[in-house]
Amino acid sequence: MIRSMSPKLLFVVEQEADHNLNRSVDRFVEGLNYYSAVFDSIESTLAGDERIILEEMFGREIENIVACEGLERIERHERYAIEVGS
């Protein structure tokens, strides 16, 4: 899918959000904060088919984070934690 868009640049990033919380309301709030920033960025930089493709991809992630429990949930992003000390 990415190759079909013929990107000039490709950034590989890791989600900096905690979508592995036990309570669905906590995952919803964390996802709302994270994905609102993602969609704001998409809206300001892309248009047309590229935008639709990314929105659909993130939509599937959001659906899995918010609507699925247990083994059905495959999106389990966690914040990168730096251990201080030894």
Helices and strands as residue ranges (DSSP letters): G 3-5, H 24-45, H 48-67, G 70-72
